[in-house]
């Protein structure tokens, strides 16, 4: 039986406690053919765990960097409403197709009712959030979760990108100047990303949570602490509540730097957890 005093979610005490562990291992299943096109898709069942912790059924989840629609798939399976914005048409089209396929397979509940949660895919630029919100008459959201572009990370060459190129798959999102992954510098990328989250804060309900999934990476001999830098900057606008470190132990190990230098195989991501709070909130 769920605790009626639980204001955040419908989890049991045991499931709540388990989720608060600061690291977890999750090895995503093999991607489907349509999902392989996107160079950085993340797994729906992982997102679903965050959605189930930070929302109740029927609430609204937002992803400003939707990609091929993983967040909205997770919203559908967990009974939440979802809004996603994707800059590139080819990925937005895949997201819509995935949602349409899921909705066509929707079954009646045991009592014969049919609960329908709406999943909205918008093609556009999250940097123009206010204009998109107004034109579609969108409401405030209860929770935001996303895995934004990793800056110049996808533009650098390596063994992993070479394998994708040889298979005819995308190794970066696009050549679009509006694409954050094509920012002129690392510093510009971080600033543009933070600016978008500042706009999102205005659309997030009071005491709502934001989860940003990021990864540090090596670039031209320098280790870029992307997750830490974004976390520090976002901490000026949201309250940083902690992190959950997502570990993958089934990824391919590449011999970077073999015989001459240490170069890490980075197989973990930082799931940074922020909260929209007022100045007078006392924890």
URHU-V152715 format. One line per field, one symbol per residue. phi: phi as a letter, one per 40 degrees, with the letter a starting at -180 (. if undefined). A space follows every 50 residues. Layout:
phi->???
This chain:
phi->.cccccccabcccccdccccccaababccdccdcccdccacbcccccdcc ccccabdgcbbbbcbcgcgdcccccccbgbcbbbbbccdcccccdccccc ccccccbccdcgcbcbbcbbbbcibccbdccccccbfcccbcabaabcdc fcdccccacccccccccgbcbacabccccdcbdcacccdccccccccccc dcbccdgcbbbbbbacacafgbcccdccccccccccbbccciabccbbbb cccbccgdgbacbcccbabbccbbbcbccccbc
